[in-house]
């Protein structure tokens, strides 16, 4: 669990956190996105739990797009966002 998940219940709360700069909000959301991608990989490899996370990857990505944070982890060939070579 990252700081963003400890201190904020939803990605939308991060977006609304006016005490944070836009860059800080984007960074927290990117960390959350990365963690969700890691969880998906673990699930796929049989190392996770069968309980889905309360916040989905698409939900985090939607807020990232709303804040115009850019594509740090673009959708790729695998769950971590990269291309298979």
ChimeraX attribute file (.defattr): number of C-alpha atoms within 10 A of each C-alpha:
attribute: neighborCount
match mode: 1-to-1
recipient: residues
	/A:1	9
	/A:2	11
	/A:3	10
	/A:4	19
	/A:5	17
	/A:6	8
	/A:7	10
	/A:8	15
	/A:9	12
	/A:10	17
	/A:11	23
	/A:12	16
	/A:13	14
	/A:14	22
	/A:15	21
	/A:16	11
	/A:17	13
	/A:18	10
	/A:19	9
	/A:20	13
	/A:21	11
	/A:22	16
	/A:23	11
	/A:24	14
	/A:25	23
	/A:26	22
	/A:27	16
	/A:28	21
	/A:29	25
	/A:30	21
	/A:31	17
	/A:32	23
	/A:33	24
	/A:34	18
	/A:35	17
	/A:36	21
	/A:37	19
	/A:38	15
	/A:39	19
	/A:40	19
	/A:41	16
	/A:42	13
	/A:43	15
	/A:44	11
	/A:45	9
	/A:46	10
	/A:47	11
	/A:48	14
	/A:49	10
	/A:50	8
	/A:51	7
	/A:52	11
	/A:53	11
	/A:54	8
	/A:55	15
	/A:56	16
	/A:57	16
	/A:58	11
	/A:59	14
	/A:60	20
	/A:61	21
	/A:62	14
	/A:63	20
	/A:64	24
	/A:65	13
	/A:66	12
	/A:67	15
	/A:68	11
	/A:69	17
	/A:70	13
	/A:71	12
	/A:72	13
	/A:73	15
	/A:74	12
	/A:75	12
	/A:76	11
	/A:77	11
	/A:78	11
	/A:79	17
	/A:80	19
	/A:81	15
	/A:82	12
	/A:83	11
	/A:84	7
	/A:85	4
